[in-house]
Amino acid sequence: MANPTITIKFENGKEIKAELYPERAPFNVQFLLDGIETYEYEWVPVHTAMKDVAIALGFYDKNGYGRGYGEEFEELFREDTDEYEQIGSKEIYPHECGTLALVEPRLPETWRQQLAVILTDKPVLAVDGKPVVLRPIGRVTEGLEYARELSHVETNEDLTPKTTIMVENVYPEGGLKWTGARA
């Protein structure tokens, strides 16, 4: 079976397409697809724009919390079940320009639906200079130029775009729903 692909469609009609890699990150790919199925990515903003570094989208508040703050999702991102450590992700799936990744939140009990497009081969640093923990789940196949364009919008000090950029929808191509991680 081919890897699932998704399209991120913006309010202005522009799109970013990406191939997901479930063999490298089965639980996190399934997490993203489950969020897409439950409309977690409809009408959400691009909440972070870092010039030539990354853009991030999804529900987000000023404290860095995703929707569902306080809920626990123990099967994802725990140190003892970290799928990246188990498969040696740095060798298999490095962070590089074009990587599609879930953003590890500041607190472990928050949702992880913040999605990022990485625009550099260097480590991504937050406003406070600390490394951003990213969970690579795929690779952009079309629209990387538009992501780079979005990274250049005028932002506030906290890297929030001054003009709201809305994601209309994120959807799987062909209605694909990969279910291998939790079968």
N, C-alpha and C positions, 0 to 999 in steps of 0.2 A: 504494500500500500504506500502511496506517495505521502510525503510529509504534508500536514495541513498547512494551508496558507491563509493569511488574513489580509483585509484591507482596512486601513484607517481612513475614513472619509471625513473631510473637513466641511464646515458650513459653506465655504466658498466653492465647493465642488472638487477641490484638489484632493489627491489621494497619496498615501504611502502604503505600499504592499510589502509583506514580509512572509518568509517561509519559517515555520516553526520546527524545532528539532526535538521531538518527543523522546528520541532514543538517548539524548543527552540530559534532558531535564523533564522526565515524565510527569512528576507531580506538579511542577510549576507550569508546564504547558497546559495540563488539564485544568489547573486553577484558573489560568487566563481564559480558556475556552468556556469554563463554567461561568465566569464573570460576564463573558460576552453573551452567553445564552440567557442570563438573567438581567440583561440590559445595564450592566454596571458601567458601560462605556458609551452610553447614549447621552448626548448633550452635556459633555464634560469639557472643562477648559484645558488648554495648554497652560499649566500652572508654573512652569519653570522654563526659561530660555537662557542658556549659557552659550555665549557667542563661540561658535565653532567647537563646542564641547559636547552639548547634549540638549535635547528638549525632553520634557516630561509632561504627561497628561494623565487625567483621571481625577477622581475626587481627592481633595487636598484642603487642609485648613492651615492657618498660619503657624501652627505648632508642628506641622509635618505629619499629622495623623491622617490616615485614610478613613473612609466610612467604616463603621463597625468598631470604632475605637472601644477597647475594653473587652471585646470578644476574643476568644482564644482559638487558634487554629494550630494545634500542636503538631500535626503531621507535616507542616511546611516549615522549612528553615531552622528546625532544631539542630543543634550542633551534632547530636548523636545520630541524626538521620539525614544529614546534609548530603543530598545526592551529588553535589559537585565534588565534595571531598571524597566520596566513595568512588567516583570515576576519574578522579584526577583532572578536574576541569581546566586548570591552568594550561596543561599540555594539550588537552582535547579541544577546549573551547575558550580561547583567550578573549579578553575584552578588547575589541578593536572597532575602528570606524565601521559603521553599518550594523553593529550589534543591536538587537532588540532585547530589552531586559526588563524584568520587574525590579522595582526599587525596594530595597530592604528599608523598612521604616525605622524611625528613631527608637521606637519601643517595640519589643517583640510581640506584644499582644494586639497590635493593630493589623488591619487588613493590608494586603500587599497588592492592591490593584493599580498602584501607580506605575505606569508604563513609560519607559524611556527609550529614545533612539540615541545611540552614542555616535558622536561625530569626530572622535579622536582616537588615537591609539594609546594615549597617555591615561594614567589614572584620573578619574573624575573626582574633583574635590568640591565639597559643599561651601557655602558662604563662610562658614566658620573655619575653613581650611582642613577639615577632617575628610578622610576618604569616604565617598558614597559607596555603600555596599550594593552591588548590582547582581542580579540573578539572570544571567543570559538564557534566553529561551528561543532565540531565532536570529534571523538576519534579514535586513531590508533588501528587497530585490528590485523595487521601483520607488522613486520618490525621494531618494536621499538628498537630491538637490533642493527639494522643497523643505525638507527638515532643516537643512543648513540655512535656508532663507529665513525660516521661522526662528532659528537661533539668533538671528541678527536684529530682531525687533527691539524697540526701545523698552527697557524694563525699569522697575523700581529697584531700590537697593537690595531687596530680597530676591531678585531675579524673576519676579512676576511680571509678565508682559503688561505694559500700561494700557494697551488696547486688548480687550478680550478676544481670544482666538478659540472658537468652539469646535469641538469634534462632534460631528453629527452622529456618527455611528462607527463602531468597529464590528466587522462581520467576517465570518469564515467564508472563503471562496467555495462556491458549489454547495453551500450548506453543510460542509464537512464538520463533524464533531468527533474528534479523536477520543476514545475512551479506554485506551490501553493502561493508563496509570492506576485506575481504581477498579479494574474489572475483577 
